Amino acid sequence: MNNPTSKIEEIETLLLTWKNNIDSPEQAYTQIKDLILELMSNRALEHISDNLIDLNWHVNRAFEGQTRHLLIAIDKTRTLKGMFLVPA
């Protein structure tokens, strides 16, 4: 697996793209779900599995049309990304 940070950044980019093009979220939704599953299947990332489950829940609600959950998913993705940043 590639660096988890790059996967999380990819999720963030897809969520932001989704937010800016809310008319057709299907492709972004599918890609995000695949990335979340890929991250969840990595046993080395078990310590963030609850965060990934929570992110997945908000992504699902956003796909159902509950727009505020899209904003929450973006925030949760940024929090996840911050967990992997190494201080200089």
Secondary structure as the mmCIF struct_conf table of DSSP 4:
data_model
#
loop_
_struct_conf.conf_type_id
_struct_conf.id
_struct_conf.beg_label_comp_id
_struct_conf.beg_label_asym_id
_struct_conf.beg_label_seq_id
_struct_conf.end_label_comp_id
_struct_conf.end_label_asym_id
_struct_conf.end_label_seq_id
HELX_RH_AL_P HELX_RH_AL_P1 PRO A 4 ASN A 20
TURN_TY1_P TURN_TY1_P1 ASN A 21 ASP A 23
HELX_RH_AL_P HELX_RH_AL_P2 GLU A 26 MET A 40
TURN_TY1_P TURN_TY1_P2 SER A 41 SER A 41
HELX_RH_3T_P HELX_RH_3T_P1 ARG A 43 ILE A 48
HELX_RH_AL_P HELX_RH_AL_P3 SER A 49 PHE A 63
TURN_TY1_P TURN_TY1_P3 GLU A 64 GLY A 65
HELX_RH_AL_P HELX_RH_AL_P4 THR A 67 PHE A 84
HELX_LH_PP_P HELX_LH_PP_P1 LEU A 85 PRO A 87
#
